[in-house]
Amino acid sequence: MKIKTKIFGEVEVSEKQRIYFESGILGFEDLHSFFLIDIPDSNGPFYWLQSEESIDIGFVVITPETIMPDYKLEVEKSDLEKIDIKSESDILLFSIVTLYEDPSKNTVNLLGPIIINKRNLKAIQAISLNENYSVRHPLIKRGEQ
Amino acid sequence: MLILSRKENQSIMIGDNIEITIVSIKGDHVKIGINAPTDVKVFRKEIFEEIQNANKEAVNVDPNTIKDIGSLLKKKE
């Protein structure tokens, strides 16, 4: 099927890409259904999370390990239970990226990870218990500063 | 908003199983202890707001910025 996206026009997607956020995403609690899609021609680690309910809402996401290879998911057990995570292998982990006109200002949110359960496609934006992780971590691969 | 006066080491119960204790007061710094069931999330309010604000900023992405996204994390040549 085809969906409309904020940035990439109409995109062909499958049901397997539909992610359900029961509690929404912080600041967007009313939006529940998102599609996780490849960013055309990005050849990279970035994906686009497009709201199905509101075409204007979409996020660039990246796996946090791309930015911080030793990133550890430390969240409340209840957050994992909400999306029925039974084992670590169920987890698909993303962080929301904020892009600016000046790329040196780009940031990635390591404190509020998006956790997706691969088995049932339920998702949650959790808050890391490790407050050393920043909401605005520089979007730079380690060692390239 | 309900406002209660408490001294050091005094507590407030919220329902049957959430206990909030004033652990210490030093100048303008108050240490608060919280006993709550594991399914009750306790975070400093600023953290919630920070993440909400970051999310709202993230959706304002300029389509032109995304066009170059493929080159963002490439090593400089």
Backbone of each chain as ProteinMPNN parsed JSONL, in Angstrom:
{"seq_chain_A": "MKIKTKIFGEVEVSEKQRIYFESGILGFEDLHSFFLIDIPDSNGPFYWLQSEESIDIGFVVITPETIMPDYKLEVEKSDLEKIDIKSESDILLFSIVTLYEDPSKNTVNLLGPIIINKRNLKAIQAISLNENYSVRHPLIKRGEQ", "coords_chain_A": {"N_chain_A": [[0.843, -1.196, 0.0], [0.234, 2.379, -0.336], [1.504, 5.256, 1.331], [1.145, 8.666, 2.423], [3.829, 10.894, 2.901], [5.597, 13.301, 4.9], [7.904, 14.343, 3.783], [8.884, 12.777, 1.687], [7.012, 12.423, -0.278], [4.593, 10.21, -1.781], [4.883, 6.944, -0.554], [5.671, 3.545, -0.925], [4.607, 1.103, 1.281], [4.64, -1.645, 3.653], [2.481, -3.628, 5.774], [4.132, -4.585, 7.721], [5.752, -2.557, 8.413], [4.373, -0.917, 10.018], [4.194, 0.716, 13.011], [3.149, 0.645, 16.344], [2.449, 2.984, 18.74], [1.307, 2.965, 21.787], [1.156, 4.895, 23.813], [1.821, 7.102, 22.397], [4.316, 9.498, 21.281], [6.546, 11.391, 23.228], [5.224, 14.593, 23.726], [3.716, 14.269, 21.526], [1.388, 12.807, 22.12], [-1.051, 11.99, 21.162], [-0.751, 10.699, 18.798], [-0.518, 7.578, 17.332], [0.025, 5.647, 15.405], [2.629, 4.775, 13.325], [4.814, 4.725, 10.487], [7.756, 3.004, 9.739], [10.244, 3.866, 7.682], [12.651, 3.499, 4.999], [14.996, 6.048, 4.295], [14.951, 7.567, 1.241], [17.704, 7.1, -0.936], [19.56, 7.542, 1.097], [21.518, 5.833, 1.885], [22.38, 5.098, 4.342], [22.572, 5.047, 7.927], [20.184, 6.111, 8.711], [16.643, 6.39, 9.35], [13.173, 7.015, 8.591], [10.48, 8.01, 10.535], [7.263, 8.011, 10.085], [4.256, 9.61, 10.893], [1.093, 8.107, 10.69], [-1.309, 9.236, 11.178], [-1.028, 11.977, 11.133], [0.15, 13.831, 8.648], [2.068, 15.812, 8.763], [3.8, 15.187, 10.757], [6.787, 13.695, 11.462], [9.786, 11.838, 12.015], [13.332, 11.851, 11.899], [15.255, 9.041, 12.489], [17.793, 7.082, 14.153], [19.947, 4.292, 14.798], [21.048, 4.11, 18.108], [23.517, 2.99, 18.65], [25.072, 3.547, 16.488], [26.045, 6.046, 16.92], [27.024, 5.913, 19.466], [28.839, 3.375, 20.252], [28.864, 1.748, 22.544], [26.395, 2.061, 23.67], [23.914, 1.597, 26.099], [20.811, 0.167, 26.794], [18.931, 1.3, 29.299], [16.221, 1.145, 31.017], [13.046, 1.544, 32.738], [11.691, -1.52, 33.873], [9.005, -1.8, 33.569], [8.439, -0.303, 31.322], [9.388, -1.909, 29.263], [7.749, -4.078, 29.611], [5.305, -3.048, 28.884], [5.264, -3.151, 26.124], [5.479, -5.763, 25.724], [8.054, -6.963, 25.666], [10.055, -9.766, 25.654], [12.543, -10.832, 25.457], [15.937, -9.766, 24.892], [16.398, -9.976, 22.219], [14.076, -9.256, 21.013], [14.125, -6.598, 20.659], [14.218, -3.539, 18.889], [16.027, -0.72, 18.446], [15.916, 2.817, 18.536], [16.972, 6.245, 18.117], [15.837, 9.591, 18.248], [16.592, 12.027, 15.826], [17.695, 15.371, 15.576], [17.813, 17.691, 13.091], [19.657, 20.417, 11.853], [20.083, 23.522, 10.038], [22.743, 24.178, 10.023], [24.947, 21.682, 9.958], [26.728, 20.995, 11.973], [25.433, 21.426, 14.269], [23.654, 19.414, 14.628], [21.778, 16.996, 16.466], [21.276, 14.076, 18.58], [18.893, 12.181, 20.323], [19.659, 10.584, 23.087], [18.666, 10.09, 25.535], [15.977, 9.619, 25.479], [15.053, 6.965, 24.307], [13.593, 5.257, 21.472], [11.837, 2.387, 21.639], [11.234, -0.55, 19.957], [9.218, -3.392, 19.643], [10.086, -6.096, 17.858], [8.587, -8.361, 17.329], [5.824, -7.859, 17.749], [5.462, -5.312, 16.888], [4.839, -3.238, 18.568], [5.508, -0.141, 20.214], [7.448, 2.194, 22.196], [8.295, 5.364, 23.566], [10.768, 5.578, 25.75], [12.24, 6.664, 28.879], [15.559, 6.997, 29.571], [17.174, 5.514, 32.354], [19.67, 6.145, 32.913], [21.027, 9.015, 33.477], [23.179, 10.218, 32.409], [23.129, 10.094, 29.73], [22.417, 12.173, 26.973], [19.805, 14.426, 25.939], [20.371, 15.918, 23.805], [22.67, 14.936, 22.243], [25.681, 15.309, 20.403], [25.473, 14.77, 16.892], [27.591, 12.958, 15.802], [29.941, 10.644, 14.691], [31.704, 8.665, 16.987], [35.043, 9.566, 17.673], [35.36, 11.176, 15.574], [35.274, 13.771, 16.172]], "CA_chain_A": [[0.0, 0.0, 0.0], [0.985, 3.633, -0.382], [1.146, 6.266, 2.328], [1.723, 9.996, 2.186], [4.826, 11.269, 3.902], [5.824, 14.734, 4.974], [9.08, 14.794, 3.026], [9.258, 11.963, 0.533], [5.849, 12.185, -1.119], [3.964, 8.91, -1.532], [5.877, 5.888, -0.386], [5.1, 2.2, -0.824], [4.97, 0.47, 2.551], [3.887, -2.855, 3.976], [1.975, -3.668, 7.156], [5.232, -4.907, 8.642], [6.443, -1.322, 8.787], [3.498, -0.093, 10.85], [4.604, 0.625, 14.404], [2.068, 1.186, 17.163], [2.828, 3.607, 20.02], [0.074, 3.107, 22.562], [1.168, 6.171, 24.543], [2.359, 8.143, 21.534], [5.701, 9.909, 21.479], [6.439, 12.54, 24.138], [4.895, 15.805, 22.996], [2.764, 13.878, 20.47], [0.764, 11.672, 22.785], [-2.271, 11.582, 20.463], [-0.432, 9.978, 17.564], [-0.197, 6.211, 17.738], [0.438, 4.754, 14.327], [3.743, 5.326, 12.549], [5.497, 3.808, 9.564], [9.214, 3.121, 9.741], [10.629, 3.694, 6.277], [13.996, 3.889, 4.586], [15.084, 7.365, 3.678], [15.443, 7.307, -0.113], [19.063, 7.524, -1.291], [20.401, 7.976, 2.225], [22.626, 4.865, 2.001], [22.996, 5.254, 5.654], [21.945, 4.459, 9.107], [19.002, 6.874, 9.107], [15.309, 5.985, 8.909], [12.14, 8.029, 8.775], [9.32, 7.512, 11.266], [6.183, 8.874, 9.605], [2.948, 9.423, 11.505], [0.024, 7.791, 9.749], [-2.474, 10.067, 11.487], [-0.764, 13.384, 10.823], [1.221, 13.795, 7.641], [3.104, 16.792, 9.096], [4.667, 14.732, 11.842], [7.702, 12.609, 11.142], [11.072, 11.989, 12.693], [14.518, 11.126, 11.465], [15.783, 8.239, 13.598], [19.049, 6.374, 13.9], [20.221, 3.403, 15.925], [21.976, 4.844, 18.978], [24.855, 2.395, 18.613], [25.834, 4.185, 15.417], [26.674, 7.239, 17.484], [27.714, 5.509, 20.689], [28.873, 1.908, 20.107], [28.601, 1.024, 23.796], [25.117, 2.522, 24.225], [23.176, 0.556, 26.81], [19.42, 0.485, 27.076], [18.619, 1.159, 30.722], [14.915, 1.774, 31.241], [12.19, 0.836, 33.686], [11.191, -2.807, 33.392], [7.595, -1.646, 33.187], [8.388, 0.197, 29.939], [9.569, -3.063, 28.376], [6.564, -4.927, 29.754], [4.177, -2.425, 28.171], [5.247, -3.575, 24.723], [5.639, -7.229, 25.761], [9.412, -7.424, 25.379], [10.349, -10.952, 26.447], [13.989, -11.018, 25.476], [16.667, -8.678, 24.253], [16.355, -10.132, 20.758], [12.835, -8.648, 20.506], [14.23, -5.133, 20.673], [14.791, -2.707, 17.846], [16.224, 0.504, 19.222], [16.219, 4.01, 17.742], [17.004, 7.549, 18.769], [15.357, 10.65, 17.351], [17.636, 12.95, 15.397], [17.263, 16.719, 15.225], [18.718, 18.237, 12.074], [19.636, 21.874, 11.716], [20.676, 24.029, 8.808], [24.183, 24.003, 10.236], [25.038, 20.268, 10.361], [27.526, 20.786, 13.181], [24.53, 21.555, 15.426], [22.747, 18.262, 14.67], [21.841, 16.245, 17.718], [20.517, 12.832, 18.662], [18.351, 12.052, 21.672], [20.026, 9.29, 23.675], [17.985, 9.931, 26.818], [14.594, 9.165, 25.265], [15.099, 5.996, 23.207], [12.387, 4.629, 20.921], [12.005, 0.935, 21.704], [10.223, -1.248, 19.162], [9.213, -4.843, 19.751], [10.071, -6.624, 16.493], [7.599, -9.434, 17.174], [4.432, -7.396, 17.668], [5.523, -3.951, 16.346], [4.463, -2.216, 19.542], [6.669, 0.687, 20.518], [7.32, 3.161, 23.287], [9.458, 6.216, 23.837], [11.059, 5.45, 27.17], [13.242, 7.605, 29.367], [16.682, 6.237, 30.113], [17.461, 5.72, 33.774], [21.036, 6.664, 32.961], [20.867, 10.427, 33.129], [24.379, 10.72, 31.721], [22.806, 10.215, 28.31], [21.897, 13.506, 26.726], [18.72, 14.622, 24.979], [20.975, 16.568, 22.631], [24.036, 14.449, 22.033], [26.088, 15.681, 19.036], [25.328, 13.715, 15.875], [28.919, 12.764, 15.223], [30.452, 9.337, 15.063], [32.783, 8.789, 17.948], [36.365, 9.566, 17.079], [35.432, 12.098, 14.43], [35.142, 15.157, 16.638]], "C_chain_A": [[0.881, 1.251, 0.0], [0.546, 4.551, 0.748], [1.759, 7.607, 1.915], [2.728, 10.303, 3.279], [5.069, 12.773, 3.822], [6.887, 15.171, 3.967], [9.273, 14.053, 1.717], [8.083, 11.655, -0.397], [5.19, 10.857, -0.771], [5.014, 7.821, -1.519], [5.143, 4.554, -0.26], [5.561, 1.572, 0.494], [4.196, -0.839, 2.707], [3.449, -2.775, 5.438], [3.09, -3.897, 8.162], [5.985, -3.667, 9.1], [5.597, -0.444, 9.7], [3.791, -0.346, 12.331], [3.531, 1.303, 15.259], [2.588, 1.682, 18.515], [1.555, 3.824, 20.826], [0.018, 4.46, 23.273], [1.705, 7.313, 23.689], [3.845, 8.373, 21.778], [5.618, 11.178, 22.312], [6.243, 13.846, 23.353], [3.874, 15.545, 21.9], [1.98, 12.654, 20.952], [-0.469, 11.159, 22.046], [-2.006, 10.783, 19.196], [0.086, 8.583, 17.918], [0.412, 5.36, 16.633], [1.506, 5.429, 13.456], [4.258, 4.26, 11.583], [6.993, 4.073, 9.615], [9.688, 2.849, 8.319], [12.087, 4.081, 6.044], [13.948, 5.312, 4.046], [15.697, 7.177, 2.292], [16.848, 7.88, -0.309], [19.946, 7.897, -0.102], [21.61, 7.062, 2.395], [23.182, 4.812, 3.396], [22.173, 4.67, 6.765], [20.654, 5.166, 9.519], [17.712, 6.257, 8.558], [14.344, 7.127, 9.182], [10.942, 7.381, 9.449], [8.165, 8.453, 10.959], [4.884, 8.572, 10.337], [1.929, 9.098, 10.423], [-1.138, 8.769, 9.934], [-2.277, 11.538, 11.131], [0.437, 13.466, 9.887], [2.367, 14.751, 7.994], [4.093, 16.313, 10.14], [5.485, 13.533, 11.387], [9.049, 12.898, 11.769], [12.161, 11.252, 11.927], [15.017, 10.339, 12.671], [17.032, 7.488, 13.148], [19.236, 5.38, 15.047], [21.279, 4.068, 16.804], [23.401, 4.29, 18.936], [25.703, 2.994, 17.493], [26.641, 5.366, 15.959], [27.516, 6.875, 18.697], [27.736, 3.976, 20.724], [28.573, 1.151, 21.398], [27.303, 1.504, 24.46], [24.38, 1.364, 24.885], [21.763, 1.028, 27.098], [19.156, 0.223, 28.557], [17.325, 1.901, 30.972], [14.151, 0.963, 32.28], [11.702, -0.471, 33.054], [9.755, -2.672, 32.892], [7.453, -1.101, 31.765], [8.496, -0.96, 28.95], [8.338, -3.965, 28.425], [5.376, -4.369, 28.969], [4.111, -2.857, 26.718], [5.621, -5.056, 24.604], [7.022, -7.706, 25.328], [9.716, -8.618, 26.294], [11.851, -11.201, 26.51], [14.646, -9.888, 24.693], [16.559, -8.743, 22.728], [15.053, -9.592, 20.161], [13.034, -7.182, 20.145], [14.871, -4.564, 19.418], [14.845, -1.303, 18.459], [16.562, 1.675, 18.299], [16.303, 5.236, 18.632], [16.563, 8.592, 17.751], [16.473, 11.656, 17.091], [17.008, 14.316, 15.147], [18.297, 17.324, 14.281], [18.552, 19.75, 11.985], [20.28, 22.265, 10.396], [22.199, 23.884, 8.857], [24.412, 22.586, 10.78], [25.862, 20.044, 11.633], [26.667, 20.901, 14.432], [23.621, 20.348, 15.578], [22.912, 17.469, 15.965], [21.017, 14.959, 17.62], [20.123, 12.633, 20.127], [18.648, 10.661, 22.24], [19.297, 9.039, 24.999], [16.564, 9.385, 26.651], [14.51, 8.173, 24.125], [13.711, 5.521, 22.767], [12.652, 3.122, 20.913], [10.869, 0.284, 20.919], [10.348, -2.742, 19.435], [9.038, -5.422, 18.343], [8.962, -7.644, 16.27], [6.189, -8.901, 16.966], [4.311, -5.954, 17.151], [4.897, -2.904, 17.271], [5.714, -1.421, 19.912], [6.369, 1.676, 21.634], [8.523, 4.098, 23.231], [9.675, 6.189, 25.337], [12.021, 6.573, 27.58], [14.338, 6.792, 30.028], [16.873, 6.553, 31.586], [18.871, 6.255, 33.955], [21.009, 8.121, 32.5], [22.15, 11.034, 32.566], [24.144, 10.817, 30.223], [22.079, 11.524, 28.077], [20.719, 13.469, 25.746], [19.291, 15.188, 23.68], [22.45, 16.2, 22.51], [24.457, 14.808, 20.596], [25.994, 14.503, 18.074], [26.655, 13.578, 15.128], [29.349, 11.363, 15.63], [31.616, 9.518, 16.004], [34.136, 8.727, 17.235], [36.492, 10.525, 15.914], [35.315, 13.544, 14.851], [36.339, 16.001, 16.209]], "O_chain_A": [[2.077, 1.202, 0.287], [-0.636, 4.617, 1.083], [2.74, 7.67, 1.173], [2.495, 10.002, 4.45], [4.784, 13.418, 2.814], [6.781, 16.242, 3.371], [9.766, 14.623, 0.744], [8.154, 10.731, -1.207], [5.218, 10.424, 0.381], [5.912, 7.784, -2.36], [4.126, 4.453, 0.426], [6.757, 1.517, 0.781], [3.231, -1.1, 1.989], [3.963, -1.978, 6.222], [3.007, -3.46, 9.309], [6.76, -3.716, 10.056], [6.029, 0.632, 10.113], [3.654, -1.463, 12.83], [3.065, 2.396, 14.936], [3.097, 0.906, 19.323], [0.809, 4.769, 20.569], [-1.035, 5.095, 23.329], [2.011, 8.384, 24.213], [4.53, 7.556, 22.393], [4.698, 11.973, 22.118], [7.004, 14.153, 22.435], [3.24, 16.474, 21.399], [1.922, 11.621, 20.284], [-0.895, 10.026, 22.268], [-2.935, 10.25, 18.589], [1.017, 8.438, 18.711], [1.214, 4.464, 16.895], [1.294, 6.519, 12.926], [4.148, 3.06, 11.835], [7.438, 5.219, 9.544], [9.551, 1.735, 7.813], [12.67, 4.873, 6.784], [12.97, 5.718, 3.418], [16.82, 6.689, 2.168], [17.136, 9.004, 0.103], [20.992, 8.517, -0.293], [22.615, 7.464, 2.982], [24.359, 4.505, 3.587], [21.223, 3.914, 6.56], [20.088, 4.852, 10.566], [17.687, 5.686, 7.468], [14.656, 8.074, 9.905], [10.447, 6.345, 9.005], [8.091, 9.556, 11.5], [4.454, 7.42, 10.399], [1.904, 9.733, 9.369], [-1.855, 9.09, 8.986], [-3.241, 12.255, 10.86], [1.575, 13.208, 10.277], [3.505, 14.534, 7.579], [5.111, 16.961, 10.381], [4.945, 12.503, 10.985], [9.405, 14.049, 12.02], [11.938, 10.172, 11.381], [15.184, 10.901, 13.754], [17.286, 7.291, 11.959], [18.735, 5.606, 16.148], [22.297, 4.539, 16.297], [24.367, 5.019, 19.157], [26.932, 2.947, 17.556], [27.757, 5.64, 15.517], [28.58, 7.45, 18.928], [26.774, 3.35, 21.17], [28.079, 0.024, 21.35], [27.136, 1.365, 25.671], [24.24, 0.288, 24.304], [21.546, 2.14, 27.581], [19.157, -0.922, 29.009], [17.314, 3.123, 31.122], [14.546, -0.142, 32.65], [11.352, -0.521, 31.875], [9.344, -3.328, 31.936], [6.473, -1.393, 31.08], [7.797, -0.996, 27.937], [7.936, -4.542, 27.414], [4.548, -5.122, 28.456], [3.027, -2.923, 26.138], [6.02, -5.533, 23.542], [7.142, -8.75, 24.687], [9.648, -8.517, 27.519], [12.362, -11.719, 27.503], [13.997, -9.161, 23.94], [16.618, -7.724, 22.039], [14.933, -9.48, 18.941], [12.229, -6.592, 19.424], [15.909, -5.032, 18.951], [13.836, -0.775, 18.927], [17.388, 1.545, 17.395], [15.777, 5.259, 19.744], [16.869, 8.496, 16.563], [17.191, 12.075, 17.999], [15.921, 14.411, 14.576], [19.476, 17.452, 14.611], [17.44, 20.276, 12.037], [20.929, 21.458, 9.731], [22.843, 23.519, 7.873], [24.104, 22.318, 11.942], [25.71, 19.017, 12.296], [27.097, 20.528, 15.524], [22.883, 20.259, 16.559], [24.016, 17.296, 16.482], [20.193, 14.782, 16.723], [20.911, 12.881, 21.039], [17.971, 9.687, 21.91], [19.305, 7.924, 25.519], [16.016, 8.767, 27.564], [13.954, 8.492, 23.074], [12.789, 5.401, 23.574], [13.58, 2.649, 20.256], [9.693, 0.534, 21.184], [11.451, -3.288, 19.455], [7.989, -5.264, 17.718], [8.453, -7.779, 15.158], [5.442, -9.406, 16.128], [3.205, -5.436, 16.994], [4.48, -1.833, 16.829], [6.825, -1.95, 19.922], [5.216, 1.952, 21.965], [9.63, 3.682, 22.891], [8.864, 6.712, 26.102], [12.536, 7.316, 26.745], [14.08, 5.998, 30.932], [16.75, 7.7, 32.014], [19.222, 6.757, 35.022], [20.975, 8.416, 31.305], [22.199, 12.23, 32.279], [24.862, 11.529, 29.521], [21.237, 11.935, 28.875], [20.643, 12.618, 24.86], [18.752, 14.959, 22.597], [23.34, 17.038, 22.654], [23.669, 14.629, 19.667], [26.386, 13.383, 18.402], [26.806, 14.023, 13.99], [29.147, 10.946, 16.771], [32.425, 10.429, 15.833], [34.335, 7.934, 16.315], [37.566, 10.683, 15.332], [35.263, 14.443, 14.011], [36.395, 17.192, 16.515]]}, "seq_chain_B": "MLILSRKENQSIMIGDNIEITIVSIKGDHVKIGINAPTDVKVFRKEIFEEIQNANKEAVNVDPNTIKDIGSLLKKKE", "coords_chain_B": {"N_chain_B": [[-3.932, 23.04, 43.631], [-2.805, 20.875, 46.116], [-1.277, 21.841, 49.072], [1.159, 21.039, 51.389], [2.752, 21.372, 54.545], [5.93, 20.218, 55.492], [8.468, 18.759, 57.573], [11.991, 17.952, 57.893], [12.578, 14.491, 57.412], [9.906, 13.879, 57.605], [6.939, 12.522, 56.084], [4.824, 12.028, 53.176], [1.926, 10.321, 52.184], [0.786, 8.998, 49.153], [-2.038, 7.687, 48.027], [-2.08, 4.148, 48.764], [0.442, 3.18, 48.432], [2.499, 4.887, 47.677], [5.106, 6.698, 48.879], [6.392, 9.708, 49.963], [9.225, 11.235, 51.092], [10.713, 13.827, 52.94], [13.971, 14.08, 52.88], [16.248, 15.639, 53.464], [16.937, 19.092, 54.193], [18.715, 21.655, 52.945], [19.629, 24.866, 52.907], [18.588, 26.149, 49.845], [18.073, 23.688, 48.867], [16.43, 20.728, 48.555], [16.228, 17.415, 49.532], [14.56, 14.643, 48.329], [12.957, 11.655, 49.069], [11.578, 8.848, 47.421], [9.256, 6.311, 47.594], [7.866, 3.962, 45.648], [5.63, 1.841, 43.72], [6.973, -0.337, 41.141], [5.773, 0.155, 38.706], [5.147, 2.776, 38.674], [6.221, 5.668, 37.272], [8.94, 7.697, 37.99], [10.293, 10.718, 37.447], [12.452, 13.549, 37.109], [10.816, 16.578, 36.418], [11.899, 18.246, 34.493], [13.187, 16.56, 32.735], [11.229, 15.181, 31.306], [10.122, 17.411, 30.012], [12.284, 18.315, 28.561], [12.65, 16.241, 26.722], [10.197, 16.253, 25.399], [10.363, 18.804, 24.233], [12.618, 18.5, 22.601], [11.653, 16.582, 20.824], [9.636, 18.029, 19.564], [11.12, 19.932, 18.289], [12.527, 18.317, 16.578], [10.647, 17.529, 14.647], [10.425, 19.696, 13.059], [11.985, 19.577, 10.849], [13.821, 20.592, 8.002], [13.084, 19.865, 4.689], [15.135, 20.088, 2.803], [17.438, 19.732, 4.262], [17.39, 17.086, 4.799], [17.929, 15.933, 2.395], [20.676, 15.759, 2.131], [21.375, 13.863, 3.899], [22.593, 11.423, 3.674], [25.288, 11.89, 3.511], [26.028, 12.691, 5.971], [27.212, 11.201, 8.12], [29.381, 10.183, 6.966], [32.858, 9.526, 6.637], [35.142, 12.226, 6.58], [36.715, 13.183, 3.567]], "CA_chain_B": [[-2.855, 22.173, 44.104], [-2.74, 20.658, 47.559], [0.035, 22.224, 49.599], [1.348, 20.56, 52.757], [4.044, 21.699, 55.156], [6.608, 19.054, 56.053], [9.819, 18.989, 58.071], [12.911, 16.861, 57.569], [12.221, 13.135, 57.824], [8.464, 13.634, 57.573], [6.53, 11.929, 54.811], [3.465, 12.158, 52.65], [1.487, 9.132, 51.457], [-0.164, 9.19, 48.046], [-2.652, 6.362, 47.953], [-1.592, 3.189, 49.756], [1.773, 2.633, 48.205], [3.522, 5.855, 47.271], [5.527, 7.473, 50.04], [7.364, 10.748, 49.632], [9.854, 11.656, 52.341], [11.696, 14.912, 52.88], [15.161, 13.474, 53.482], [17.014, 16.709, 54.093], [16.767, 20.444, 53.657], [19.92, 22.467, 53.182], [19.488, 26.087, 52.115], [17.494, 26.043, 48.877], [18.193, 22.361, 48.297], [15.619, 19.758, 49.287], [16.368, 16.031, 49.061], [13.268, 13.966, 48.46], [12.987, 10.208, 48.844], [10.288, 8.37, 46.913], [9.004, 4.875, 47.558], [6.677, 3.766, 44.813], [5.665, 0.579, 42.974], [7.837, -0.221, 39.97], [5.075, 0.641, 37.505], [4.973, 4.228, 38.741], [7.437, 6.306, 36.773], [9.334, 8.899, 38.707], [11.377, 11.436, 36.776], [12.433, 14.99, 37.277], [9.931, 17.135, 35.396], [12.682, 18.846, 33.4], [13.57, 15.548, 31.752], [10.055, 15.038, 30.439], [9.973, 18.602, 29.174], [13.412, 18.351, 27.625], [12.419, 15.282, 25.63], [9.08, 16.792, 24.609], [10.836, 19.932, 23.425], [13.51, 17.986, 21.557], [10.807, 15.927, 19.814], [8.93, 19.058, 18.784], [12.117, 20.542, 17.403], [12.937, 17.333, 15.57], [9.681, 17.441, 13.547], [10.529, 20.89, 12.21], [13.118, 19.38, 9.945], [13.738, 21.176, 6.663], [13.285, 18.791, 3.701], [16.427, 20.237, 2.127], [18.484, 19.204, 5.13], [17.354, 15.625, 4.735], [18.499, 15.486, 1.116], [22.113, 15.485, 2.273], [21.559, 13.07, 5.11], [23.487, 10.301, 3.399], [26.696, 12.257, 3.66], [26.263, 13.252, 7.303], [28.113, 10.457, 9.009], [30.511, 9.654, 6.202], [34.158, 10.082, 7.02], [35.61, 13.303, 5.7], [37.801, 12.701, 2.697]], "C_chain_B": [[-2.897, 22.07, 45.624], [-1.339, 21.019, 48.045], [0.126, 21.808, 51.061], [2.699, 21.029, 53.267], [4.647, 20.442, 55.761], [7.977, 19.471, 56.562], [10.695, 17.825, 57.636], [12.428, 15.561, 58.187], [10.714, 12.897, 57.939], [8.055, 13.206, 56.168], [5.119, 12.317, 54.417], [3.126, 10.832, 51.978], [0.558, 9.565, 50.324], [-0.77, 7.821, 47.767], [-2.033, 5.457, 49.013], [-0.111, 2.9, 49.611], [2.802, 3.608, 47.648], [3.844, 6.735, 48.473], [6.6, 8.461, 49.615], [7.906, 11.312, 50.942], [10.79, 12.836, 52.087], [12.939, 14.412, 53.615], [16.018, 14.535, 54.155], [16.728, 18.048, 53.432], [18.038, 21.218, 53.989], [19.845, 23.694, 52.298], [18.324, 25.95, 51.158], [17.456, 24.662, 48.227], [17.405, 21.353, 49.142], [15.858, 18.373, 48.696], [15.087, 15.283, 49.362], [13.46, 12.482, 48.185], [11.605, 9.741, 48.402], [10.248, 6.851, 46.936], [7.739, 4.659, 46.765], [6.774, 2.421, 44.117], [6.442, 0.769, 41.673], [7.104, 0.302, 38.738], [4.767, 2.131, 37.567], [6.278, 4.879, 38.32], [7.713, 7.562, 37.573], [10.513, 9.521, 37.966], [11.311, 12.901, 37.163], [11.648, 15.592, 36.108], [10.72, 17.69, 34.212], [13.008, 17.824, 32.317], [12.438, 15.295, 30.766], [9.985, 16.198, 29.45], [11.082, 18.691, 28.139], [13.149, 17.436, 26.43], [11.256, 15.744, 24.76], [9.558, 17.904, 23.688], [11.737, 19.465, 22.292], [12.691, 17.327, 20.448], [10.125, 16.962, 18.929], [9.892, 19.763, 17.835], [12.465, 19.597, 16.257], [11.952, 17.276, 14.403], [9.744, 18.65, 12.625], [11.632, 20.783, 11.176], [12.826, 19.96, 8.551], [14.019, 20.074, 5.631], [14.641, 18.877, 3.003], [17.575, 19.66, 2.952], [18.56, 17.685, 4.999], [17.982, 15.116, 3.441], [19.962, 15.076, 1.257], [22.413, 14.492, 3.385], [22.557, 11.926, 4.898], [24.947, 10.624, 3.642], [27.053, 12.646, 5.091], [27.304, 12.518, 8.126], [29.271, 9.823, 8.249], [31.799, 10.286, 6.702], [34.54, 11.189, 6.041], [36.769, 12.797, 4.859], [38.826, 13.786, 2.469]], "O_chain_B": [[-3.012, 23.078, 46.321], [-0.342, 20.556, 47.492], [-0.723, 22.176, 51.873], [3.673, 21.078, 52.517], [3.966, 19.691, 56.459], [8.578, 20.417, 56.052], [10.209, 16.838, 57.083], [11.94, 15.526, 59.316], [10.295, 11.809, 58.336], [8.745, 13.497, 55.191], [4.343, 12.853, 55.209], [3.964, 10.274, 51.269], [-0.335, 10.39, 50.515], [-0.078, 6.907, 47.32], [-1.526, 5.931, 50.03], [0.528, 2.431, 50.553], [3.868, 3.191, 47.196], [2.976, 7.422, 49.011], [7.591, 8.09, 48.986], [7.154, 11.8, 51.785], [11.563, 12.833, 51.129], [12.946, 14.334, 54.844], [16.464, 14.352, 55.288], [16.33, 18.118, 52.269], [18.385, 21.409, 55.154], [19.979, 23.592, 51.079], [17.201, 25.669, 51.577], [16.872, 24.492, 47.157], [17.702, 21.164, 50.321], [15.707, 18.179, 47.49], [14.592, 15.285, 50.489], [14.059, 12.104, 47.178], [10.588, 10.181, 48.939], [11.112, 6.19, 46.36], [6.665, 5.115, 47.155], [7.874, 1.901, 43.935], [6.558, 1.883, 41.163], [7.733, 0.834, 37.824], [4.196, 2.691, 36.632], [7.318, 4.665, 38.943], [6.824, 8.383, 37.799], [11.588, 8.929, 37.872], [10.249, 13.424, 37.5], [11.798, 15.17, 34.962], [10.271, 17.615, 33.068], [13.098, 18.161, 31.136], [12.654, 15.207, 29.557], [9.815, 16.012, 28.245], [10.857, 19.088, 26.996], [13.393, 17.805, 25.282], [11.312, 15.644, 23.535], [9.203, 17.943, 22.51], [11.645, 19.959, 21.168], [12.998, 17.491, 19.267], [10.044, 16.802, 17.711], [9.523, 20.14, 16.723], [12.67, 20.022, 15.12], [12.363, 17.003, 13.275], [9.179, 18.629, 11.532], [12.146, 21.792, 10.692], [11.725, 19.824, 8.016], [15.064, 19.424, 5.685], [15.226, 17.852, 2.651], [18.559, 19.163, 2.403], [19.632, 17.085, 5.075], [18.504, 14.002, 3.394], [20.425, 14.156, 0.583], [23.568, 14.305, 3.767], [23.266, 11.521, 5.819], [25.748, 9.738, 3.943], [28.217, 12.899, 5.402], [28.168, 13.133, 8.751], [30.039, 9.035, 8.8], [31.817, 11.438, 7.136], [34.291, 11.094, 4.839], [37.663, 12.098, 5.335], [39.81, 13.567, 1.764]]}, "name": "protein", "num_of_chains": 2, "seq": "MKIKTKIFGEVEVSEKQRIYFESGILGFEDLHSFFLIDIPDSNGPFYWLQSEESIDIGFVVITPETIMPDYKLEVEKSDLEKIDIKSESDILLFSIVTLYEDPSKNTVNLLGPIIINKRNLKAIQAISLNENYSVRHPLIKRGEQMLILSRKENQSIMIGDNIEITIVSIKGDHVKIGINAPTDVKVFRKEIFEEIQNANKEAVNVDPNTIKDIGSLLKKKE"}
